[in-house]
Amino acid sequence: MIDPSNRVERLRGRIGAALAPVELEIVDDSARHAGHKGAESGGGHFNMRIVSKAFEGKSPIERHRLVYGALGDAMHRDVHALSIRAYTPAEAARD
């Protein structure tokens, strides 16, 4: 069974190393999904807001692919569902 107390920090470490975010917020929303079929495998439900220069010139799909790539095998182990809000620094300043 996955230790849920460390999941956010593992995700944060992978995103930080790959995308050098200027802002990163990860909320573990797993408790709201207790009893959900995906929760049985131990994977969590997360909401992520990430601001990174790496997203400049990238479409929303390309940004999501960068995030999934950064998370790597954690997408199969730690994560069951992930909501991503990915912004460039300029976009975040307007948000």
Phi, psi and omega in degrees: 000140181283135176283107184294340182291337182258353185300313182299318180293323177296316179297315180301317180297317180292315179296316180300316181292324186270326190241358179042059183293147173272340172216142177209120176236125177235122179247123176276109183257019187299324183300330179287350183244018178304136181089348177291144183308316181295334181292337181297329182279352180095349178289143183261170176253124185230149171244129183233132170241120184228134177241121183209144174295339180298341182273352182299130179078006182254144175285165177304320180294319178296323178296316179296321178297322176298317179295312180299319178297319179295323181283334176053229184291348176296337178294337180260343186252307186266336190243128170258319180220140183220123173258124185243129169242107186246123184232153166279163177303321180295319178294320181295326179295332179273343185287000000 
